[in-house]
Amino acid sequence: MGKIYFQGTFGAYSHLAALSIDKKAEIIPCKTFDECFVKASKDTDSKIIIPESNRITGNIGIEYLIFEYRLNIYSEYFQKIEHNLLGLRGAKISDIKDVYSHGQALSQCSNFIKSNNLTEHVRADTAGSAEMVSKDKDKTKAAIASSLSAKTYDLEIIQKNIENEKGNLTRFLVMGKNVFQPEFGNKKYITSFLFKLKSKPAALYQSLGGFAINGVNLTKLQSYPEKNSFDSFFFLCDLDGHIEDKKVQKSLEELGLHCQDFHVLGVFEADKLREK
């Protein structure tokens, strides 16, 4: 039985995602994203599940860790994000004055918070906020978190699905130390990689030419400054296709000519939700 590390406390959306990936795994919480990456780097029998981006609020900010640790990506998983107002048993919406949650969850539920005149308090995570409300035993306090958090901390769901926009998704990456990639078959694949260009004018423009010529679709291309630097950037990139596909190989060979650092992070099947 393998281990899956996630950032946060039990009841977090990452915990929910880990259960969806492998119910039999030993699921272990970590305080920080850094701790997850360190654990997986040392323990080859483990995986981590990390939120990478959210459909509404964008990037979560773990790119520097992907760059530093270079763990292999095994799969992507889209988790539906449904926010609930959780309070003590018997509490009503009229009792609630203060609401606690992660900053992103609060912003994703801003309409509900405003219409109920609640005072918001930013905390490190959603499940931790639910745990705090459970311990404080104060009817005027509520948390915004998952239904799993309600079960975990014996709270009542005062109101379900309070997010501004329905159909919000967070993209999670399942990663680990061992390199594994699926055989090239008749499925939709994503190849994920990072690169750093040689410093010369129009380097990015020239380096991407191979993708255009070979008809390879880039689904993600984002630049990030290297640690302690504003003039050296690395790029994180996803493309549609398997690395063993001739078109993909030719594109990456062309890119390689312009790089001082290039690393394949993983080849994995595209999540079915991408087709919707």
C-alpha positions as CSV (number, residue, x, y, z in Angstrom):
1,M,0.0,0.0,0.0
2,G,1.5,3.3,-1.1
3,K,1.3,6.7,0.6
4,I,-0.2,9.9,-0.8
5,Y,0.9,13.2,0.8
6,F,-1.2,16.3,0.5
7,Q,-0.9,19.8,1.8
8,G,-3.5,20.9,4.5
9,T,-5.5,19.0,7.1
10,F,-8.0,16.2,6.8
11,G,-11.1,17.3,5.1
12,A,-9.3,19.6,2.6
13,Y,-10.1,19.5,-1.1
14,S,-6.7,17.9,-1.6
15,H,-7.8,15.1,0.8
16,L,-11.0,14.7,-1.2
17,A,-8.9,14.4,-4.4
18,A,-6.5,11.9,-2.8
19,L,-9.5,9.7,-1.9
20,S,-10.8,9.9,-5.5
21,I,-7.3,8.8,-6.8
22,D,-6.8,5.8,-4.4
23,K,-9.1,5.0,-1.5
24,K,-6.7,2.3,-0.3
25,A,-3.6,4.5,0.0
26,E,-2.3,5.8,3.3
27,I,-3.2,9.5,3.0
28,I,-0.9,11.8,5.0
29,P,-1.3,15.5,5.6
30,C,1.7,17.9,5.4
31,K,1.8,21.5,6.7
32,T,3.3,23.0,3.5
33,F,3.7,22.2,-0.2
34,D,7.5,22.2,0.3
35,E,7.1,19.4,2.8
36,C,5.1,17.3,0.3
37,F,7.8,17.6,-2.3
38,V,10.6,16.8,0.2
39,K,8.7,13.7,1.4
40,A,8.1,12.4,-2.1
41,S,11.7,13.0,-3.1
42,K,13.0,10.8,-0.3
43,D,10.3,8.1,-0.3
44,T,10.0,6.4,-3.7
45,D,6.9,4.4,-2.5
46,S,4.9,7.6,-2.1
47,K,3.0,10.1,-4.3
48,I,1.9,13.6,-3.7
49,I,-1.3,15.3,-4.9
50,I,-0.9,19.0,-5.4
51,P,-3.4,21.6,-6.7
52,E,-1.9,23.3,-9.7
53,S,-4.5,25.8,-10.9
54,N,-8.1,26.7,-10.5
55,R,-10.5,27.4,-13.3
56,I,-11.7,30.7,-11.8
57,T,-8.8,32.1,-9.7
58,G,-5.9,30.8,-11.8
59,N,-2.5,29.5,-10.7
60,I,-2.0,28.3,-7.1
61,G,1.8,29.1,-7.1
62,I,3.6,25.8,-6.8
63,E,5.6,26.2,-10.0
64,Y,8.9,27.0,-8.3
65,L,8.6,23.6,-6.5
66,I,8.0,21.8,-9.7
67,F,11.1,23.5,-11.1
68,E,13.2,22.7,-8.1
69,Y,12.3,19.1,-7.3
70,R,11.4,17.9,-10.9
71,L,9.2,15.1,-9.7
72,N,7.5,13.0,-12.4
73,I,3.9,13.8,-13.2
74,Y,1.8,10.6,-13.3
75,S,-1.6,12.0,-13.9
76,E,-3.9,15.1,-13.7
77,Y,-7.2,15.1,-11.9
78,F,-9.9,17.7,-12.0
79,Q,-11.7,18.1,-8.7
80,K,-15.1,19.8,-8.6
81,I,-15.0,22.6,-6.0
82,E,-18.2,22.9,-4.1
83,H,-18.0,25.3,-1.2
84,N,-20.3,25.0,1.8
85,L,-21.0,27.2,4.8
86,L,-20.2,25.0,7.9
87,G,-21.2,25.8,11.5
88,L,-21.9,24.3,14.8
89,R,-24.9,21.9,15.0
90,G,-28.1,23.8,15.3
91,A,-26.6,27.1,14.1
92,K,-28.7,29.0,11.5
93,I,-27.5,31.5,8.9
94,S,-28.9,34.3,11.0
95,D,-26.5,33.3,13.9
96,I,-23.4,33.7,11.8
97,K,-21.3,36.8,12.0
98,D,-17.8,35.7,11.1
99,V,-16.7,33.4,8.3
100,Y,-13.2,31.8,8.1
101,S,-11.5,30.2,5.1
102,H,-8.7,30.2,2.6
103,G,-8.4,33.5,0.7
104,Q,-9.4,31.8,-2.6
105,A,-12.5,30.2,-1.2
106,L,-13.6,33.5,0.3
107,S,-13.2,35.3,-3.0
108,Q,-15.1,32.4,-4.8
109,C,-18.0,32.9,-2.4
110,S,-17.9,36.7,-2.2
111,N,-21.6,37.2,-3.3
112,F,-22.9,35.0,-0.6
113,I,-20.6,36.6,2.0
114,K,-21.8,40.2,1.0
115,S,-25.5,39.3,0.8
116,N,-25.4,37.9,4.3
117,N,-23.2,40.7,5.8
118,L,-20.6,38.3,7.1
119,T,-17.1,39.5,8.2
120,E,-14.5,37.4,6.4
121,H,-11.2,36.2,8.0
122,V,-8.4,34.7,5.8
123,R,-6.9,31.5,7.1
124,A,-4.2,29.1,5.8
125,D,-6.7,26.6,4.5
126,T,-10.4,25.6,4.3
127,A,-10.3,22.4,6.4
128,G,-8.2,24.1,9.1
129,S,-10.9,26.8,9.3
130,A,-13.5,24.1,9.8
131,E,-11.4,22.5,12.5
132,M,-11.1,25.9,14.3
133,V,-14.9,26.5,14.2
134,S,-15.4,23.0,15.6
135,K,-13.0,23.7,18.5
136,D,-14.2,27.2,19.3
137,K,-17.8,26.2,20.0
138,D,-19.0,29.7,19.0
139,K,-22.3,29.7,17.1
140,T,-21.5,33.1,15.4
141,K,-18.5,31.6,13.6
142,A,-18.6,29.5,10.4
143,A,-16.1,28.1,7.9
144,I,-16.3,27.8,4.1
145,A,-15.1,24.3,3.3
146,S,-15.9,20.9,1.7
147,S,-18.7,18.5,2.8
148,L,-15.8,16.1,3.8
149,S,-14.7,18.8,6.3
150,A,-18.2,18.8,7.8
151,K,-18.0,15.1,8.3
152,T,-14.4,15.2,9.6
153,Y,-15.1,17.9,12.2
154,D,-18.7,17.1,13.0
155,L,-20.1,20.4,11.7
156,E,-23.4,21.1,10.1
157,I,-23.8,22.2,6.5
158,I,-25.8,25.4,7.0
159,Q,-25.9,26.2,3.3
160,K,-24.6,24.1,0.4
161,N,-22.9,25.3,-2.8
162,I,-22.4,28.9,-1.9
163,E,-19.8,29.6,-4.6
164,N,-20.4,32.5,-7.0
165,E,-20.0,30.3,-10.1
166,K,-21.1,26.7,-10.4
167,G,-18.8,24.2,-12.2
168,N,-15.6,25.5,-10.6
169,L,-12.7,23.0,-11.0
170,T,-9.2,22.7,-9.5
171,R,-6.6,20.8,-11.5
172,F,-4.5,18.5,-9.3
173,L,-1.3,16.8,-10.3
174,V,-0.3,13.4,-9.0
175,M,3.5,13.3,-8.8
176,G,6.4,11.1,-7.4
177,K,10.0,10.3,-7.6
178,N,9.9,7.2,-9.9
179,V,9.6,7.8,-13.6
180,F,6.7,6.2,-15.3
181,Q,4.9,6.9,-18.5
182,P,2.1,5.1,-20.3
183,E,2.7,3.3,-23.6
184,F,1.8,5.3,-26.7
185,G,-1.6,4.2,-27.7
186,N,-4.8,5.5,-29.2
187,K,-5.7,7.9,-26.3
188,K,-5.4,11.6,-25.6
189,Y,-2.1,12.3,-23.8
190,I,-0.4,15.4,-22.4
191,T,3.4,15.8,-22.3
192,S,4.5,18.2,-19.6
193,F,8.0,19.8,-19.5
194,L,10.0,22.7,-18.3
195,F,12.7,24.6,-20.1
196,K,15.1,27.6,-19.7
197,L,16.2,29.4,-22.9
198,K,19.7,30.6,-23.8
199,S,19.9,34.3,-23.4
200,K,19.6,35.8,-26.8
201,P,17.1,38.1,-28.6
202,A,13.8,36.5,-29.8
203,A,14.8,33.2,-28.2
204,L,11.2,32.3,-27.2
205,Y,9.8,33.2,-30.6
206,Q,12.4,31.0,-32.4
207,S,12.1,28.1,-29.9
208,L,8.4,27.8,-30.4
209,G,8.6,27.6,-34.2
210,G,9.0,23.8,-34.2
211,F,5.5,23.4,-32.6
212,A,3.9,25.5,-35.3
213,I,5.7,23.7,-38.1
214,N,4.8,20.2,-36.8
215,G,1.2,21.1,-35.9
216,V,1.6,20.5,-32.1
217,N,-0.8,22.2,-29.8
218,L,0.5,23.9,-26.6
219,T,-2.2,23.9,-23.9
220,K,-0.1,25.7,-21.3
221,L,3.0,28.0,-21.6
222,Q,3.9,30.1,-18.5
223,S,7.0,31.9,-17.5
224,Y,8.4,32.1,-14.0
225,P,11.4,34.0,-12.7
226,E,14.1,31.7,-11.2
227,K,14.6,32.1,-7.5
228,N,16.2,35.5,-6.6
229,S,16.2,36.6,-10.2
230,F,14.3,38.9,-12.4
231,D,16.3,38.4,-15.6
232,S,16.4,34.6,-15.8
233,F,13.1,32.8,-16.5
234,F,12.0,29.3,-16.9
235,F,8.9,28.1,-18.7
236,L,6.4,25.4,-17.8
237,C,4.7,23.9,-20.7
238,D,2.0,21.3,-21.5
239,L,1.4,20.0,-25.0
240,D,-1.3,17.8,-26.6
241,G,0.4,14.5,-27.5
242,H,2.7,11.7,-26.4
243,I,6.5,12.1,-26.3
244,E,6.8,9.1,-28.6
245,D,4.7,10.8,-31.3
246,K,7.1,11.8,-34.2
247,K,5.5,15.3,-34.4
248,V,6.1,15.9,-30.7
249,Q,9.7,14.5,-30.9
250,K,10.6,16.8,-33.8
251,S,9.1,19.9,-32.0
252,L,11.0,19.1,-28.8
253,E,14.3,18.6,-30.7
254,E,13.8,22.0,-32.3
255,L,13.1,23.5,-28.9
256,G,16.2,21.8,-27.4
257,L,18.5,23.8,-29.8
258,H,17.5,27.0,-28.0
259,C,17.6,25.7,-24.4
260,Q,20.2,25.7,-21.7
261,D,17.9,23.6,-19.5
262,F,15.2,21.2,-20.6
263,H,13.4,18.5,-18.6
264,V,10.4,16.3,-19.3
265,L,8.2,16.3,-16.2
266,G,5.8,13.6,-17.4
267,V,3.6,12.0,-20.0
268,F,0.1,11.1,-18.9
269,E,-3.5,10.6,-20.1
270,A,-5.6,13.7,-20.5
271,D,-8.4,13.9,-17.9
272,K,-11.8,13.1,-19.5
273,L,-13.1,16.4,-18.3
274,R,-10.9,18.2,-20.8
275,E,-13.3,17.1,-23.5
276,K,-16.3,18.8,-22.0
